[in-house]
Amino acid sequence: MTAQNAQFVTAHNTHLERNHHTFVVRGANYWQAMNLGMASGPGNRSRVLHDLQQLSSMGINTLRILAASEASQFGQAPDRIRPELTQSPGIYNNDVWEGLDWILAQLPHFNMTACISLGNFWTWSGGAPQYVSWATNTRIPYPVQWDHKQKVFAGGDYDEFLTYTAHFYNNTHAQKWYRTHIRRVLTRTNSVTNVPYRRDPNIMAWELMNEPQYIRGYELELAKWIDDSARLVHALAPMHLVTPGAESKNGAHAFKLMHASPYVTLASCHFWPLNWGYYNATDPTIHSIQESISKMQVFVRNNAQWTCELNKPTVLFEFGLMRDNWGKWGGPLDAYDPRAPVTHRDMFYQAVYKEVTRHLNNGFAGAAFWA
C-alpha cells in the first residue's frame, strides 16, 4: 500500500486501519453540518469551528454527517431541514453544496474523518419518503412524531408510513433519482480543496442511508437495493468504506441480510433506549436506566457476534438519551434544554463506551454519540 493510500481508512477483518495503525472510531453525529457550513442563510461557520475545536479536544476523530436533503413539491413540510440540498430530482442548491465542501475542508485541520450519509429513511430531511412522494406525486403520510413548536405529538399511523416509504426500495423513478444523487455526490470536486470527494482520504465511509428499515414483505427488495447501491458506491469510490446505515435492531437474520453484500465493507448499528421502549422518561429512579443499560449490553454483544461471523467490523454509529426531564415535557427545563441535568445520560454513555471497548477489534471498531 502506498503512503497516499494508507491515509484512507480501510477494513481488515473485524477492525479498521489508517496509516498502518488500528483506527478506532471516536465519533459524533453532526447531521446539520452542510447547512451550518453555508456562507450565508442558516450558515454559522464560527459555530462549526468552535464545535470542531471542542470535539477534537475531547478526542473525537470522526463526524457522521448528511449529504442529502430533499424538498417537498407541496410546499413546507413539518420539521424538515431547510434549505434542502435537492430542490427537486436533479436540481440542487449550490449554496448548500458549498456548505458541505467547506466543512469537509475543515476536517483535516482537526484530525477528523467523515462518514457521509447519502440518504435518510426519515422525513426530517425529506429522505426516502420524499423520493416516493416525487415518484407518485402523493403526500407523505407522516407518522406520529413530536411537534417541537406545538409541544404535542402529531401525525398519523406509523405502519402506514412504513409501507409507503418501503416503496422506495423498488420504485423505478425513486431508484433512478437516488442513484443519480449518489453519482452527483461522489463525483463532485470540492470547491475549497479542489479534491474530488471520491478521492478524499478524509472521508472514511459512505453510508447508503440513515436507518433503512427492515420491513416484512420487502426483504428481497431491501437486500437488492443495498447490494446495487453499495456496488455503485464502490465502483465510484473504491478506496472508501461502504456501510448500509442499519440500526441492526431486528435480529441476526436481518443483520446478515443487510450486511451480506460483498460491497458492504463496514457494518453499522444504532441503539435508542427511549425510542425502543426500554427507558421510562417519567421515572427518575435508577431502575429504568439500569434496564436500558442491560438491554444495550446484550445488543452490543449480539452485534459483535454477528459481525464477526461476517468477518467485518461494525460501528455503533448512533446512541443517545434525552436530558433529565422525567415526563415534564415543556416544563421549566425541557429535555432538550442545555440547562437540564444529564444524570441518566452520563450513566448510559459511560456504560456504552465501556461495553463497546470490551469488543474493540473483536467485532466493534468504535462508536459515535448523537447530540
Secondary structure as UniProt FT lines:
FT   TURN            3..4
FT   HELIX           5..7
FT   STRAND          10..12
FT   TURN            13..14
FT   STRAND          15..18
FT   TURN            19..20
FT   STRAND          21..23
FT   STRAND          25..29
FT   TURN            31..32
FT   HELIX           33..36
FT   TURN            41..42
FT   HELIX           45..57
FT   TURN            58..59
FT   STRAND          62..66
FT   TURN            73..74
FT   TURN            78..79
FT   STRAND          86..88
FT   TURN            89..90
FT   STRAND          91..92
FT   HELIX           94..106
FT   HELIX           107..110
FT   STRAND          113..117
FT   HELIX           123..125
FT   HELIX           127..136
FT   STRAND          145..147
FT   TURN            148..151
FT   STRAND          152..154
FT   HELIX           158..166
FT   HELIX           167..169
FT   HELIX           172..186
FT   TURN            191..193
FT   HELIX           197..199
FT   TURN            201..202
FT   STRAND          203..207
FT   TURN            216..217
FT   HELIX           219..236
FT   TURN            238..239
FT   STRAND          241..243
FT   HELIX           252..259
FT   TURN            262..263
FT   STRAND          267..271
FT   TURN            273..277
FT   TURN            281..282
FT   HELIX           286..310
FT   STRAND          314..319
FT   TURN            326..327
FT   TURN            329..330
FT   TURN            335..336
FT   TURN            338..339
FT   HELIX           343..358
FT   TURN            361..363
FT   STRAND          364..369
//
